[in-house]
């Protein structure tokens, strides 16, 4: 991953412009977890200014269309079911696997070509989470139950925070973000995280213009976030095993900040030392902390 400063992002977005103006962009968020949600959970998202989203969307579709793949979803790519099932039915397992892997590789190339695209993520060590969440101390702790018991909500809340903190530091004007997420059964949890973040941090919340549920089958940007979330889940899983910094397997240049909550950070919340898991400076699994210079 790149070691990038706020000033570098400002130059990439604004060049030598020194005026004051408003920047608007959209962040697309997704999640990834193992089948039983007993190992790792990740909330992740990409932010970009809207003109580049348009070019990324076109490039994404150009990769999928020749193969008759209507949309990308990591679970379908991995299993050769869903949107990738026609490949398997036409070519058989072995050749379909090779084609599907090539498609994913080209989609990764699309993401790597988005020089203004920046990714964020927050992982949760679910082994540690379930162990602590089941304890009487956790059930009796108001802070834990409010901030952490719903791990979907606090995962997404951390990603909201990472994105809006970064965007607020770009340029010299007023910057605003629209958020879009998959319209799944878990959307109410994400909406609660969004609303709570805006209430808790009203100055930042003013810059968060909306949260809209969308169909990921129709929105390539959500499919891009799905791929990012899967990369983040792999990182989190490796970090859980090694307890060391885990590098992403791909799109290294696109990931700006990624953290992981584990036992130590959870116990700090439970003891009242930290307001939430994002307050633990030692929780980083892999990623880059923004520098001010």
SULSULKA-V258486 format. One record per run of one state. SS is the DSSP state (a for helix, b for strand, c for the rest). FROM is the first residue (numbers start at 0). LEN is the number of residues. If there is no record, write none. Layout:
BEGIN
ss: [SS/SS]
from: [FROM/FROM]
len: [LEN/LEN]
END
This chain:
BEGIN
ss: [c/b/a/c/b/c/b/a/c/a/c/a/c/a/c/b/a/c/a/c/a/c/a/c/b/c/a/c/a/c/b/c/a/c/a/b/c/a/c/a/c/b/c]
from: [0/4/5/14/22/33/39/49/65/73/79/81/91/92/112/117/125/133/135/140/141/147/150/168/174/182/186/200/201/205/207/214/219/242/251/254/261/262/271/276/279/290/291]
len: [4/1/9/8/11/6/10/16/8/6/2/10/1/20/5/8/8/2/5/1/6/3/18/6/8/4/14/1/4/2/7/5/23/9/3/7/1/9/5/3/11/1/2]
END
